Amino acid sequence: MLTKEKNELLTRVGPGTEMGEYLRRYWTPIGGASEFDDKDMKPIRLFGEDLVLYKDMSGTFGLVDRQCPHRRADLSYGFVEKTGIRCNYHGWLMDESGQVIEQPFEDTANPKNPLREKCKIKAYPVKELGGLLWTYMGPLPAPELPVHEPFARKNNFVHVALSDIPCNWFQCQENSIDPVHFEWMHDNWSIRQKGDLGPYATKHLKVAFDEVEHGFVYRRVREGQPDGSTLWTVGRMFLWPLGFYLGGHYEWRVPVDDENTLSVTWFSSQVPAEQEPYIQKRIPTWHSPIKQPNGRWITSHVINQDIVAWVGQGIISDRTKETLGASDRGISMIRNRFFEELEAVKQGKDPKGTIRDPETAKFVDLPNANRDIYRSGLTRAEFKKNPQLMNGLKRFPFLAGLPVEIREEFNRAMGVDENGEFLADKAAKVPAE
């Protein structure tokens, strides 16, 4: 249980709030680069700030204030040029740094007027990595953007999914340090949704939580789990401060404002060795729906089930009314670490896990319980021995609404048909003429 004041401290992320200013000190994923294959800008709200994300005609991404510095017109209705974004009201042109570089009438009427040099709007840097667009909204100098091991993998099919979640970011992110919900929300609830009364999934016997350099890991033992299982020896990772890393995919819960969250997910699938070398020319981005036509939440996929738990707590969870148990020790650990971090930043210290050394940032390896199945060189025969890999060929389990064209592209990359069966196996069954 938290006091109202501490709950407010954790959940409020607007400009000038302690948590908001803290989270701005990290590079944050805000969308997919391929979103801009067929458009050049979109309005976006981050940490309570209304902004415009755009790609100019030179291929440079920018993230700037949504209001023009001239008469406050909406720049999301402007247009991009070779350099920067131009307001459609009076033609003022801003580059990616926010600097006004053209004021058409003023430049004509009074070329020596120093007004232009004095005009600059709020702007944040944008970088592309792993098919994602990242921004840094904190004080300069910015830390390095870390290149995690999955972003350097070869022979992988990758896609990015975005979802708009109508609740506060922190109740979404707390899910990242909660192992027992897998047993009930994803296993047992799925059994009941099918109309079955059982048997229920294997029970959790013990859980443990450890702090590591770039976050926390949770480890668990369930009934029937083999001795030495990496789910106990390695675990899964709460990626500080906004992420969840499971080896094959990432989930980030990006604050839009106090009452809304942008879910950014990054999925990576190793192709069979027989499909190598595989080079993906474009990493697609898609939007996942979270509601059914009747207004009920979608419950058929893993992350959609999580969303039901998040929004079910209310727009901002009232933690003064909760009752934590033994399985929630990780929840308490991350809350306490956030409180400690807020105090440390006040003392001038760098936030947890930030990297200043460019060489260190070039390759960052994270704990990965399933490392063996995300390596290059796995043959089709090895795929067949792993139920997790084979299930992933048959059905995308994480989010509803995977577009048909992305599923077809995935099938081609993996060498399977629409049912997840290897085409090579089907060909081998055809009798020779």
NUDOKE-353814 format. One record per residue (C-alpha): chain; residue in one letter; x, y, z. Coordinates in Angstrom, 3 decimals. Layout:
BEGIN
  mol  type      east     north        up
    A     a         X         Y         Z
...
END
This chain:
BEGIN
  mol  type      east     north        up
    A     m     0.000     0.000     0.000
    A     l     1.210     3.496    -0.836
    A     t     0.162     6.862     0.486
    A     k    -1.757     9.131    -1.858
    A     e     1.268    11.424    -2.041
    A     k     3.668     8.644    -3.052
    A     n     1.206     7.309    -5.597
    A     e     1.023    10.778    -7.120
    A     l     4.808    10.935    -7.217
    A     l     5.035     7.698    -9.209
    A     t     2.241     8.378   -11.653
    A     r     2.407    12.069   -12.603
    A     v     4.607    12.617   -15.654
    A     g     3.835    16.075   -17.035
    A     p     6.402    18.871   -17.401
    A     g     7.825    19.879   -14.050
    A     t     6.797    16.715   -12.190
    A     e     9.547    14.706   -10.513
    A     m     8.778    11.454   -12.314
    A     g     8.203    13.191   -15.614
    A     e    11.551    14.941   -15.449
    A     y    13.238    11.695   -14.397
    A     l    11.837     9.576   -17.235
    A     r    12.809    12.244   -19.767
    A     r    16.451    11.426   -18.983
    A     y    16.226     8.177   -20.980
    A     w    15.991     7.521   -24.704
    A     t    12.394     6.435   -25.270
    A     p    10.884     4.574   -28.255
    A     i     7.989     6.582   -29.696
    A     g     7.046     4.716   -32.892
    A     g     8.231     2.831   -35.919
    A     a    10.367     4.323   -38.675
    A     s     8.243     2.602   -41.319
    A     e     5.214     4.654   -40.236
    A     f     6.728     7.357   -42.411
    A     d     6.867     5.299   -45.592
    A     d     3.483     6.683   -46.614
    A     k     3.244     9.900   -44.574
    A     d     5.644    12.589   -43.509
    A     m     4.294    13.698   -40.124
    A     k     1.963    12.860   -37.284
    A     p     0.850    14.636   -34.109
    A     i     2.069    12.908   -30.993
    A     r     1.694    13.521   -27.272
    A     l     4.495    12.496   -24.911
    A     f     4.829    13.142   -21.177
    A     g     1.972    15.637   -21.373
    A     e     3.516    17.620   -24.239
    A     d     1.816    18.099   -27.608
    A     l     4.376    17.618   -30.381
    A     v     4.745    16.822   -34.072
    A     l     6.928    13.950   -35.271
    A     y     7.986    14.339   -38.893
    A     k    10.404    13.176   -41.581
    A     d    11.616    15.881   -43.930
    A     m    12.406    15.461   -47.620
    A     s    16.084    14.849   -46.809
    A     g    15.149    11.879   -44.616
    A     t    15.836    13.661   -41.322
    A     f    13.414    13.017   -38.458
    A     g    12.318    15.829   -36.189
    A     l    10.198    16.138   -33.054
    A     v     9.036    19.679   -32.363
    A     d     6.409    21.655   -30.496
    A     r     3.015    21.338   -32.126
    A     q     2.467    25.114   -32.068
    A     c     4.257    27.478   -34.454
    A     p     6.184    30.209   -32.592
    A     h     4.589    32.906   -34.784
    A     r     0.841    32.809   -34.106
    A     r     0.570    29.341   -32.484
    A     a    -0.880    27.572   -35.529
    A     d    -1.007    23.749   -35.471
    A     l     2.131    22.423   -37.172
    A     s     0.572    18.992   -37.674
    A     y    -1.234    20.680   -40.587
    A     g     1.986    22.129   -41.935
    A     f     4.176    20.528   -44.586
    A     v     7.694    19.224   -44.688
    A     e    10.402    20.497   -46.998
    A     k    13.966    19.508   -47.808
    A     t    14.974    20.845   -44.415
    A     g    12.411    20.987   -41.651
    A     i     8.687    21.612   -41.279
    A     r     6.861    24.689   -42.580
    A     c     3.783    26.257   -41.003
    A     n     0.815    26.437   -43.375
    A     y    -0.383    29.729   -41.835
    A     h     2.386    32.177   -42.746
    A     g     5.142    29.900   -44.016
    A     w     7.615    30.006   -41.169
    A     l    10.085    27.136   -41.535
    A     m    11.702    25.301   -38.589
    A     d    14.488    22.721   -38.745
    A     e    14.859    19.626   -36.518
    A     s    16.612    21.685   -33.831
    A     g    13.562    23.936   -33.581
    A     q    15.390    26.895   -35.074
    A     v    13.336    29.117   -37.354
    A     i    15.268    29.240   -40.634
    A     e    12.774    31.118   -42.827
    A     q    10.161    33.826   -42.222
    A     p     9.054    34.556   -45.806
    A     f     7.461    37.982   -45.438
    A     e     9.882    39.243   -42.809
    A     d    12.841    37.989   -44.863
    A     t    11.523    39.951   -47.848
    A     a    10.425    43.140   -46.089
    A     n    13.416    43.463   -43.793
    A     p    16.253    41.050   -44.643
    A     k    18.444    42.400   -41.835
    A     n    15.796    41.890   -39.153
    A     p    17.372    39.751   -36.400
    A     l    13.967    38.326   -35.445
    A     r    14.562    34.987   -37.131
    A     e    17.731    34.211   -35.176
    A     k    15.852    34.820   -31.941
    A     c    12.984    32.485   -32.778
    A     k    13.215    28.845   -31.778
    A     i    10.615    26.299   -30.718
    A     k    10.925    23.326   -28.416
    A     a    12.561    20.391   -30.186
    A     y    13.904    16.991   -29.186
    A     p    16.455    14.789   -30.976
    A     v    15.259    11.682   -32.794
    A     k    17.318     8.600   -33.648
    A     e    16.453     5.430   -35.532
    A     l    17.486     2.038   -34.130
    A     g    16.060    -1.423   -34.705
    A     g    13.245    -0.062   -36.862
    A     l    12.134     2.137   -33.949
    A     l    12.251     5.902   -33.557
    A     w    13.684     7.079   -30.239
    A     t    13.705    10.480   -28.605
    A     y    15.461    12.064   -25.657
    A     m    13.569    14.841   -23.846
    A     g    15.826    15.461   -20.861
    A     p    18.686    17.794   -19.975
    A     l    21.794    17.823   -22.138
    A     p    24.210    16.266   -22.694
    A     a    22.113    13.247   -23.565
    A     p    23.326     9.768   -22.603
    A     e    24.124     7.251   -25.327
    A     l    21.341     5.293   -27.014
    A     p    22.256     1.678   -26.149
    A     v    22.362    -0.932   -28.907
    A     h    20.923    -4.004   -27.216
    A     e    21.958    -7.433   -28.442
    A     p    18.637    -8.142   -30.233
    A     f    19.064    -5.046   -32.404
    A     a    22.302    -6.513   -33.745
    A     r    20.885    -9.950   -34.578
    A     k    21.099   -11.244   -38.133
    A     n    18.642   -13.448   -40.027
    A     n    15.644   -12.202   -38.055
    A     f    12.169   -11.112   -39.087
    A     v    11.161    -8.041   -37.050
    A     h     7.975    -6.013   -36.729
    A     v     6.763    -3.207   -34.461
    A     a     3.264    -2.866   -32.982
    A     l     1.697     0.166   -31.331
    A     s    -1.372     0.311   -29.072
    A     d    -3.091     3.213   -27.313
    A     i    -3.877     2.322   -23.690
    A     p    -6.330     4.540   -21.747
    A     c    -4.670     4.406   -18.337
    A     n    -1.586     5.544   -16.479
    A     w     1.825     4.179   -17.494
    A     f     2.857     2.857   -14.077
    A     q     0.193     0.170   -13.689
    A     c     1.227    -1.078   -17.137
    A     q     4.898    -1.140   -16.236
    A     e     4.394    -2.848   -12.873
    A     n     3.145    -5.832   -14.867
    A     s     6.765    -6.324   -15.976
    A     i     7.817    -7.547   -12.530
    A     d     4.818    -9.794   -11.837
    A     p     5.526   -13.473   -12.685
    A     v     2.487   -15.107   -11.075
    A     h    -0.014   -13.358   -13.333
    A     f     1.209   -15.621   -16.172
    A     e    -0.289   -18.625   -14.388
    A     w    -3.688   -17.032   -13.937
    A     m    -4.205   -14.347   -16.569
    A     h    -2.578   -16.103   -19.511
    A     d    -2.844   -19.792   -18.673
    A     n    -5.876   -20.415   -16.471
    A     w    -8.014   -17.593   -17.842
    A     s    -7.353   -18.837   -21.379
    A     i    -8.497   -22.301   -20.303
    A     r   -11.726   -20.870   -18.934
    A     q   -12.299   -18.728   -22.032
    A     k   -12.315   -21.944   -24.071
    A     g   -15.150   -23.235   -21.889
    A     d   -12.999   -25.728   -20.018
    A     l   -13.018   -26.041   -16.227
    A     g    -9.534   -27.530   -16.138
    A     p    -7.074   -28.936   -15.618
    A     y    -5.447   -25.677   -14.611
    A     a    -1.857   -24.763   -15.443
    A     t     1.102   -25.718   -13.293
    A     k     1.423   -23.708   -10.089
    A     h     4.199   -21.339    -9.143
    A     l     6.238   -22.850    -6.297
    A     k     8.670   -20.002    -5.689
    A     v     9.665   -16.641    -7.134
    A     a    12.708   -14.424    -6.656
    A     f    13.649   -10.899    -7.688
    A     d    17.103    -9.424    -8.289
    A     e    18.330    -5.980    -9.235
    A     v    20.763    -5.826   -12.173
    A     e    22.517    -2.990   -13.972
    A     h    19.749    -2.193   -16.444
    A     g    16.715    -3.104   -14.371
    A     f    15.396    -6.049   -12.377
    A     v    14.859    -9.724   -13.159
    A     y    12.214   -12.034   -11.838
    A     r    12.915   -15.762   -11.551
    A     r    10.411   -18.522   -10.935
    A     v     9.907   -22.247   -10.426
    A     r     6.661   -23.925   -11.462
    A     e     5.489   -27.486   -10.921
    A     g     7.314   -29.881   -13.210
    A     q     9.941   -27.333   -14.194
    A     p    13.266   -29.036   -14.976
    A     d    16.147   -28.578   -12.556
    A     g    18.478   -25.861   -13.782
    A     s    15.808   -24.207   -15.925
    A     t    16.906   -20.768   -17.110
    A     l    13.543   -19.416   -15.971
    A     w    15.028   -19.838   -12.471
    A     t    18.761   -19.389   -13.103
    A     v    18.424   -16.373   -15.455
    A     g    14.851   -15.091   -15.419
    A     r    13.064   -12.367   -17.351
    A     m    13.784    -8.688   -17.269
    A     f    12.030    -5.535   -16.123
    A     l    14.012    -3.157   -18.338
    A     w    14.492     0.100   -16.496
    A     p    12.548     2.332   -16.521
    A     l     9.795     1.689   -19.090
    A     g    10.466    -1.707   -20.663
    A     f    10.001    -5.449   -20.435
    A     y    12.430    -7.796   -22.215
    A     l    11.677   -11.468   -22.843
    A     g    14.470   -12.438   -25.246
    A     g    12.344   -12.538   -28.399
    A     h    10.505    -9.282   -27.906
    A     y    10.383    -6.008   -26.016
    A     e     7.452    -4.116   -24.544
    A     w     7.671    -0.451   -23.598
    A     r     4.979     1.496   -21.757
    A     v     5.537     5.097   -22.869
    A     p     3.667     7.821   -20.949
    A     v     1.461     9.928   -23.204
    A     d     0.216    11.890   -20.208
    A     d    -1.059    11.011   -16.746
    A     e    -4.053     9.125   -18.106
    A     n    -2.820     7.491   -21.321
    A     t     0.012     5.198   -22.378
    A     l     1.546     4.309   -25.740
    A     s     2.411     0.607   -25.846
    A     v     5.409     0.042   -28.127
    A     t     6.262    -3.595   -28.829
    A     w     9.168    -4.979   -30.882
    A     f     9.053    -8.579   -32.057
    A     s    11.948   -10.613   -33.462
    A     s    11.802   -14.130   -34.941
    A     q    14.918   -16.105   -35.881
    A     v    14.511   -17.709   -39.307
    A     p    15.504   -21.396   -39.729
    A     a    19.061   -22.022   -40.864
    A     e    17.761   -23.261   -44.204
    A     q    16.306   -19.782   -44.830
    A     e    19.611   -18.007   -44.193
    A     p    20.911   -15.582   -45.215
    A     y    17.799   -13.524   -44.613
    A     i    17.970    -9.750   -44.898
    A     q    14.867    -7.784   -44.001
    A     k    14.634    -4.681   -46.173
    A     r    11.902    -2.981   -44.149
    A     i    10.674    -3.392   -40.570
    A     p     6.884    -2.963   -40.704
    A     t     4.905    -1.060   -38.090
    A     w     1.244    -1.715   -37.319
    A     h    -1.405    -0.624   -34.848
    A     s    -3.079    -3.239   -32.667
    A     p    -6.739    -2.806   -31.668
    A     i    -7.618    -3.279   -28.008
    A     k   -11.452    -3.262   -28.117
    A     q   -14.064    -5.421   -29.792
    A     p   -16.844    -3.816   -31.877
    A     n   -19.206    -4.230   -28.884
    A     g   -16.905    -2.113   -26.718
    A     r   -15.501    -4.969   -24.635
    A     w   -11.747    -5.382   -24.351
    A     i   -10.105    -7.941   -26.637
    A     t    -8.968   -10.906   -24.516
    A     s    -7.698   -13.421   -27.070
    A     h    -3.979   -12.548   -27.032
    A     v    -1.331   -12.305   -24.328
    A     i    -0.738    -8.551   -24.220
    A     n    -4.440    -7.866   -24.774
    A     q    -5.086    -9.885   -21.621
    A     d    -2.528    -7.746   -19.813
    A     i    -4.301    -4.610   -21.022
    A     v    -7.520    -5.823   -19.380
    A     a    -5.675    -5.937   -16.049
    A     w    -4.114    -2.509   -16.572
    A     v    -7.254    -0.598   -17.511
    A     g    -9.276    -2.535   -14.954
    A     q    -7.381    -0.738   -12.184
    A     g    -8.871     2.588   -13.272
    A     i    -7.321     5.464   -15.184
    A     i    -4.799     5.888   -12.357
    A     s    -4.630     2.990    -9.935
    A     d    -5.438     3.937    -6.338
    A     r    -2.610     2.175    -4.534
    A     t    -3.844     3.337    -1.132
    A     k    -6.466     0.556    -1.399
    A     e    -4.317    -2.363    -2.565
    A     t    -3.154    -5.368    -0.558
    A     l     0.257    -6.717    -1.587
    A     g     1.295   -10.313    -0.976
    A     a     4.434   -12.424    -1.126
    A     s     4.438   -12.580    -4.923
    A     d     4.531    -8.776    -5.039
    A     r     7.998    -8.294    -3.571
    A     g     9.238    -7.207    -6.984
    A     i     6.538    -4.544    -7.101
    A     s     7.778    -3.112    -3.816
    A     m    11.391    -3.270    -4.983
    A     i    10.845    -1.223    -8.125
    A     r     8.708     1.348    -6.338
    A     n    11.392     1.846    -3.719
    A     r    14.062     2.083    -6.407
    A     f    12.107     4.798    -8.202
    A     f    11.837     6.783    -4.961
    A     e    15.585     6.369    -4.408
    A     e    16.309     7.364    -7.994
    A     l    14.301    10.564    -7.739
    A     e    16.383    11.569    -4.733
    A     a    19.648    10.582    -6.433
    A     v    18.905    12.748    -9.475
    A     k    18.233    15.686    -7.166
    A     q    21.802    15.200    -5.925
    A     g    23.172    15.404    -9.465
    A     k    23.676    11.683   -10.070
    A     d    22.984     9.912   -13.362
    A     p    19.804     7.802   -13.454
    A     k    20.070     4.034   -13.149
    A     g    21.518     2.235   -16.147
    A     t    22.293     5.275   -18.295
    A     i    25.396     4.903   -20.470
    A     r    27.791     7.767   -21.228
    A     d    30.572     5.808   -22.931
    A     p    29.946     5.425   -26.706
    A     e    31.935     2.182   -26.896
    A     t    29.960     0.566   -24.095
    A     a    26.694     1.587   -25.765
    A     k    27.583    -0.169   -29.043
    A     f    26.601    -3.573   -27.665
    A     v    24.600    -4.121   -24.481
    A     d    23.733    -7.713   -23.564
    A     l    20.744    -8.300   -21.291
    A     p    19.665   -11.355   -19.268
    A     n    17.855   -13.743   -21.620
    A     a    16.339   -16.989   -20.355
    A     n    15.694   -18.187   -23.909
    A     r    19.012   -17.266   -25.478
    A     d    19.429   -20.626   -27.221
    A     i    16.308   -20.237   -29.354
    A     y    17.175   -16.733   -30.572
    A     r    20.526   -17.614   -32.119
    A     s    21.357   -17.910   -35.771
    A     g    21.772   -21.365   -37.270
    A     l    18.786   -23.231   -35.790
    A     t    17.669   -25.820   -38.302
    A     r    14.116   -26.799   -39.105
    A     a    14.747   -30.029   -37.215
    A     e    15.701   -28.016   -34.117
    A     f    12.597   -25.873   -34.539
    A     k    10.436   -28.990   -34.483
    A     k    11.925   -30.053   -31.159
    A     n    10.872   -26.774   -29.497
    A     p     7.113   -26.310   -28.873
    A     q     7.562   -22.576   -28.248
    A     l     9.119   -22.041   -31.664
    A     m     6.581   -24.223   -33.456
    A     n     3.619   -22.524   -31.780
    A     g     5.041   -19.180   -32.919
    A     l     4.960   -20.423   -36.516
    A     k     1.293   -21.369   -36.261
    A     r    -0.120   -18.314   -34.500
    A     f     1.028   -14.876   -33.422
    A     p     0.031   -15.021   -29.736
    A     f     0.903   -11.593   -28.399
    A     l    -1.417    -8.971   -29.901
    A     a    -4.668    -9.039   -31.837
    A     g    -4.920    -7.660   -35.330
    A     l    -1.655    -8.676   -37.015
    A     p    -2.139    -7.473   -40.619
    A     v    -2.405   -10.160   -43.271
    A     e     0.443    -8.704   -45.303
    A     i     2.824    -8.863   -42.332
    A     r     1.782   -12.440   -41.581
    A     e     2.450   -13.348   -45.214
    A     e     5.843   -11.670   -45.107
    A     f     6.642   -13.585   -41.909
    A     n     5.610   -16.868   -43.561
    A     r     7.924   -16.230   -46.499
    A     a    10.814   -15.389   -44.195
    A     m    10.297   -18.540   -42.119
    A     g     9.534   -20.784   -45.070
    A     v     6.103   -21.903   -43.838
    A     d     2.558   -21.976   -45.185
    A     e    -0.482   -20.226   -43.701
    A     n    -0.792   -23.007   -41.104
    A     g     2.806   -22.764   -39.929
    A     e     3.936   -25.944   -41.661
    A     f     7.352   -25.917   -43.292
    A     l     7.005   -25.756   -47.067
    A     a    10.030   -28.016   -47.450
    A     d     8.234   -30.731   -45.471
    A     k     5.143   -30.421   -47.634
    A     a     7.255   -30.650   -50.770
    A     a     8.949   -33.792   -49.475
    A     k     5.536   -35.459   -49.047
    A     v     4.651   -34.995   -52.737
    A     p     5.363   -38.267   -54.560
    A     a     7.739   -38.040   -57.477
    A     e     6.164   -38.446   -60.921
END
